[in-house]
Amino acid sequence: MPRLHKYGVFRFCRIQYHTRMPALRVTRSFATFFALILFFQMTAYAAEKAGRDLYSDDDDPKAPWHITADEIRHDQKTDQYIGTGNVLITKKNRRLSADTVRFDHRNMEVYADGHVTLIAGQDSLIAGRLEMDLNSETGTAYDATLFFKANHFYIRGDVIKKIGKETYTVKRATVTTCDGDRPAWKITGRNLKATVEGYGTAWSTTLWAKQVPVLYSPFMVFPLKSERQSGFLPPQFSSSDRKGIEYNQPFFWAINENTDATIYGHYMEKRGTKFGAEYRYVLDEASRGTMMFDYLDDRKIDDGTPDASESWGYDDDAAPRPNPDRYWFRMKHNHGLPAEFTAKLDLDIVSDQDYLNEFKNGYSGFDQTENYFIGTFGRELDEYNDPVRVNRFNLSRSWHNYSMNAEARWYDDVVARRQSGSDATLQKLPFFEFTGFKQPVFGSPVYYDFSTEYVHFFRQEGDTGHRADIYPRVYLPSRFKNYFTFEPSIGLRETVWQINEDDGASNDADWKSNRALYDIKVDLASDLYRIFEVHSEGIESSSINRIKHTLQPQILYDYIPELDQEDYPFFDDIDRIEKENLITYSITNTFTSRAEKPKTRDHSSPENADDELVGKPAEEYMYNHLCRLKIGQSFDVNRWRDEDPKPFLPVEAELELIPFYYLSILSDAGWSTYDNEFVTHNLAMQLADIRGDRAYVEHRYERDVGENIYFNFFFRINSKLSVYSEYEADLYSHNVIKTAYGFLYQSQCWSIDVTASEEEDDRRFEFRINLHGLGQFGTGFDEPHGSRVF
């Protein structure tokens, strides 16, 4: 304990002491109390010295302690100082109050009695009586309650002892996160031991719902740490037709400050036990990675027989799944390199084409893995039902006007790898791309951009080879006053191949080829607008005072000459560039609102805030794109010359409508003027309110191809009970893809979530009980798919 310097000031009848001391590191409730009581010791000692100032200039005091009491006296025989009547000790956010505080200077012990309340920041201790030993920094509180704000934790006990710097024992303990004297749930234990920022353990524990005991355990561990720590995470329970009863238990291992891991044991009644592990690490500010691996020795296989395929296979692929050894390894890594280069690694290796369909949900399922990768690395996975998984290593750098990407890309065809003796999957080993963004040529009115690409194509069976593609484009934009802009451009493309034919690996079979091609584009556009003064209540309780309507007519001409390319090799779409002779005309309507920002809130203006809308600095307004509607159509000159009776392509329309924060609509459609019907039409709409209710619907249609509908909703019946549902169907084949429904009940300190779903001939029941502060038991409702589209 550092030596403290002090001084005292006396007042008649009511005594108030002020002192200053070096800042102490205070750890939660009792540690704060030690510092406060030690200060009381020093100020009492100052009173004994009749106001003698023992303050030293060597320890420059910053913040004073304040002590007040109705009366303070000194017992010379016992060398004790006693403060009585509304004793209050404060410093910044620390506060101790009691009816009586007695300090035994000889033994360095402190006693507080009567309505003892200690507040340190947002944490607190309330006790009937408190005894402290300042030398050992230990003590005992009687009839006490500890409250930890970080996780809203209450620990109550007849006797709470501090036996170490941050460790406590509690006799006849009660633990809960519920407010009030009669909590909705609580855990009682015979002997509890708790370490602040660590674990709590208890023997002979009982979980109570109100006054009813519902679960007994001879031993229990629970968290008392706001930071990460090793320990068992909440388990997941579920039941389904394909897997039976499921129990998934994770264990989290906080290895050190830069690395941690999670280990899973996922028991499935009908399939066996799947083991999994995740390893996460941070090397520096720009370098981090995550590796995940799961393995299952499956009791069930799909050997291609009707019964096995119907019970254990999936309808969306024709290949069986005869392998019992099932696994999934995935990894993403970002690494910062010198000279502002960045390296990225993506690995995705799965045992069979059905695995990700089988394990979409749960802790280590596809959905949660992809959400984690997107949130942490900004990169998603291939679709769960895609049997070709992309693995890549990427090296990139961006400059102001240029960007570079070098990549080794491997497409892992799961079906070909597991079930075929040959694999003709085309790989890109390596791929190099260098791009120049649109920029002027030496300050002239001429602009240019370019893209260059080199690829080495490799496959185990079939032709391999090299391809280089150089594609510069030159622009000559011009503007005619404020009426319209005119921008012609020409692109020159040179493509070179060197092919290694798969016919005996003879060098004589290798051959080279090149293709020269040009294309022309002309862009004629105008930009008309008008600003309307309005007076209405709108966005974020602010008044919309102006709406800008922008009208953008545009005519585009695209021309690519016809070129016979049958003799060129074919690896991807770049090798076959079709002729084009299109005139496209369109008109775009955009409505943008301007509203004054609420004075009590902080908003940021969008980057494209228009000066025409500004009557005072743009920072004082907020802008919202209410609506964007684009309608256009193309005329195919080549079809017209070939006397095709349908030279006009379908009329295309795009709509973005966000009239206010809680409603968003996205839609696009293609209309055939010859058939008088839609070729395609897609709609996505979300409706929400301030209570948290939300509904999302998505409909997709493509003529002669397919039609799908998807919707979900979440509705709050009252402040505690909510219901939700999810539905997806293929209207083209009259096949229901997924249905799910459930309810969520939320109380102040607990919640329960129950879901029933049916998907891919698999009926599933899931539930989650959440005891706030302790964790979740089971698996439950996630935010509906598509609810964050806008």
C-alpha positions, 0 to 999 in steps of 0.5 A: 500500500503506497504511503499517502500524504494528508491534511485535515480541515475542521468545522463546528458540529459537522466535520468535513475532511479533505485530502489528496492522494495518488490515484489508486487502481481500484478493482470492483467493489471491495478494492474501491472500499479499501482505498476509501477506508484507507483514506479515512484512516489518514484523515482521522490521523490528521485530526489527531494531529490538530490540523497538522499539514503533512502534505508533501510537494513530491506527490502532487495531488490531483483529485481530493477525497471528501469525507463528511459525518455528523460527528467524529471522535477518537478513543485514545485507549483503543486508538480508534476513530469513530465517525457517526451519523450520515458518514459519507466518503466520496471521490469522483465516481466513488462513494461510501456511506454508512451510519457508523464507521470505526477505524482501529488504527492500531490493528489497521482494521475498519468497521462500517455498520448500518446501511452500508453502501459502496458505489464504484462507478456503476458497480455497488455493494450494499451490506448491513455490516462490513469488516475490513483488514487494510493490511491484508486487503481482506474483509467480510460483509454481512447480509450483503449484495454485490451488483456488477453493472457490466453484465447486470449481475447480483450476488447476494449472501448471508456472508460475503468474504473477500479472501484475495485481491479480486476473489470472494466467497459467499455463504448461502449465495443467490445469483441472478440478473433480475431486478427486485427482491423476488427475481424471475430466476435465480441460482442458489448455492451452498458455497460460492467462490467468485473472481471478479473478471473471471469465473464464479463456481458454486456447489449444490446449486439449484436453478429456480423459476420464481419460487419453483426449483427446476434444475439441480446441479452438484457443481456450476461454473458461471462467468463474471468477466466482461472480457473473453475467458476460457470456459464452456459456452451455452449449449444448443439443443434441437430435434429433427427427422434427419439427425434425431435429438441434437446436443451441441456443446462448445468450449471456448479457450482464451489462449492469450491476448492475440489468439483463442479457439473454440472446440465443439462436440455436436452429438446427433442421435441418428448420425453420430458425433461431429467434432469441430474446432475454430482457431482465431488469431491477430498478428497485428493491426492489418493481419488476422485470420481464422481457421475452422474444421469439422469432422463427422463419421456419419452413420448414414450414407446415400449409396444411390439406392432409392431408400438411401437417397430419399432418407439421406440425400438431397434432390438438388443434385443427381450424385449420391453421397456414399462417403461416411467420412465427412468434413469441412475445412475453411479459412480466411486470412488477411496479411498486411505487407510492406509498401501497402500490399495486402495478401488474402487467403481463402480456403474452402474444402468440403468432403461432399456436395451435401455437407453444407446443405446438411449442416446449414444451422448451428454454431459451426454451420454454414450460415453462422460461418458465412456471417462471421467471415463477412463481418470479420473479413468482408468476404463471403463463401460460395453458396451452400449448394454449390459443389464447386468451391473456390480457394484462392491466394490473393496479393493486391495493392491500390494506388490513386489511379491504378490497382493490381491483383495477383491471384492463384485460384483453385476451383475444387469440384467436390463431385469430380474429386470424390466420385470421378476418376477424371477432373476437367475443372479449369483452374487459374494458376496464376491470374494477374490483373492490372487496371488503370482508372479513367484519367486525363492524358497529360492534362489534355481533354482526352481521357483513358483507362485500361485493363490488362490480364494474364492467366495460366489455365490448368486442369488435370485433364484437357487443354491447358495454356496461357492467355494475355488480354490487353484492353485500353479505351480512349474517351473524348468527353465534351459538354455543350453549355448546360444542355447535354454531354457527349462522350465518344470512346473507342476500345482496342483489345488484343488477346494472345493465347498459347495452348498446350493440347492434351494429346500426348504432351508433345511440343509440336502440339502447342500452338499460338493464336491472337485476336485483335478487336475494337469496339465503339461507344457513344454516350449522349446525356443531359441532366435537368432538374427542378427544386420544389419547396415543400412543408411537411414533417418527414425524416427523423422528425425533421421538416422536409423543406425541399425536394429536388427532381432530377431528369436524366435522359440518355442515349447509348450506342455500343458497337462491336464488329462481327469476327469469326472466333471459332478457331480460337481456344475457349476457356471463358467468356473473354474468348468469345466476344459476340458482335453488338450493334445496340442503340439504348435510350433511357430516362432516369427520374431521381427525387432527393429530399432535404431536411434540417437536422434535428438540433439534438442529434448528430447526422452526417450528410451524404457525399452527393449532397447537391449545392443547389439544395443548400441555403446554408452550410450543407452540414446543417442538412440531411439528404435522402434519396426518396425515389429512383426510377429508370426506364429504358429499351434497346434497339438491335441494329443487327437484328433489324438488318437481318430482317428479324421481326423483333429488333426491339429488346424488352423494355427494362425498368428499375425502381428504388423507393425509400419514402421514409426510414421504415419502408424500402422497395427495390424492383426491376422488370423486363416487358416484351412489347411483342408478347405483351407480357413480362419477361422478368420481374423482381420485387423486394420490399421491407416494412418496419416500425419503431417498435421493432416489427418488420416484414420482408417479401421477395418475389422473383420471376423469369419467363420459362425459367422459374418463379420464387417467393420468400417472406419473413416477418417479426411482430411484437404482440406486446413488450414481451411476446413476439411471433415470427415466421419464414416461408420460401417456395418455388412457384414454378415447380410448386415446391415449398422450400422452407417453412418456419414459425416460432415465438420469442418471449422476453422478460427483464432478465430472461427470454425463451425462443421456440422455432419449428421448421421444415426444409428439404424433407427435414422437420426440425424443432429448436428452442433457446432459453436465455438467462441474461448474464449467464448465457443461452441454452439452445439455438433460436431465432436469428434476424430474418434473411434479407432483413438487411438488404437495404 
